[in-house]
């Protein structure tokens, strides 16, 4: 297993380099550069603009810019943000941690809620509960995350505030204005309240998809001979379902873990923008609009690396769940 993981990691290096190279040239093919926002100011002379281009290295040929960027990138230097005017190594840890908070909570929503709903549907196949949950799962699965996010803000933030509902959640930001003056418990509760709406908006549609996969996998397992044998031995239904059936039905669900990581990161771009969440999704949108090439490259690399890590994590979990894969 260790040798397999090492081979996968080494194989990921040219993949990541190819992705970054493609993004680099696509970004430079787009019209304009970071100095365009200065052209709108008539008081700035062309000499000043040209000096800024030289300072940023934008006056060099494209292949020279690529070589310089690649060399600094290999040395662990992501460069200097054109838009925020500070080193990217100071920006990335903050926005990455903010996005990981949202993504990890969304993963919990996706797999815990989705798996529980799928198990209930499989155990009570063709019942009223199964039909109702199937309808709700398809309803939420077909709903765009950005539209659902706006509806959550409308209901649980704006409408709840007007009606004085107890379940009112903030519509934007990570913390309230009094966050710095709160105690540890107050800070945790405030962060959880700000996380709730974006995490639900990002995860509920995928949870519906997991529920459908979980239902199909459980139905295939619970009709096999070893499940009937477990019931014949007098084991409780909870033990049969959660100890024997669930573990054997987890293989397709583990596959979804590696698939949903890139889906969550792409969906976080819209959700973070709607909820003004200061994460990587919002940062990369602002960087693209500002033609902030170094910041776009750095955030793209981190997102690509997280996707590769998700696929490796799926492979490791395969071996944990199914010993036959470990022996092979």
Buried (B, 14 or more C-beta within 10 A) or exposed (E): EEEEEEEEEEEBEEEBBEBBBEBBEEBBEEEEBBBEBEEEEEEEEEEEBEEBBEEBEBEBEEEEBBEEBBEBBEEEBBBBBBBBEEBBEEBBEEBBEBBEBBBEBBBEBBBEBBBBBBBBBBBEEEEEBBEEBBEEBBEBBEBEBBEBBBEBBEBBBEEBEEEEEEEBBBBEEBBBEEBEEBEEEEBEEBBEBBBBBBBBBBBBBBBBBBBBBBBBBBBBBBEEEEBEEBBEEEBEEEBBBEEBBBEBBBBEBBBBBBBBBBBBBEBBBBBBBBBEBBBBBBBBBBBBEBBBBBBBBBBBBBBBEBBBBBBBBBBBBBBEBBEEBEEE
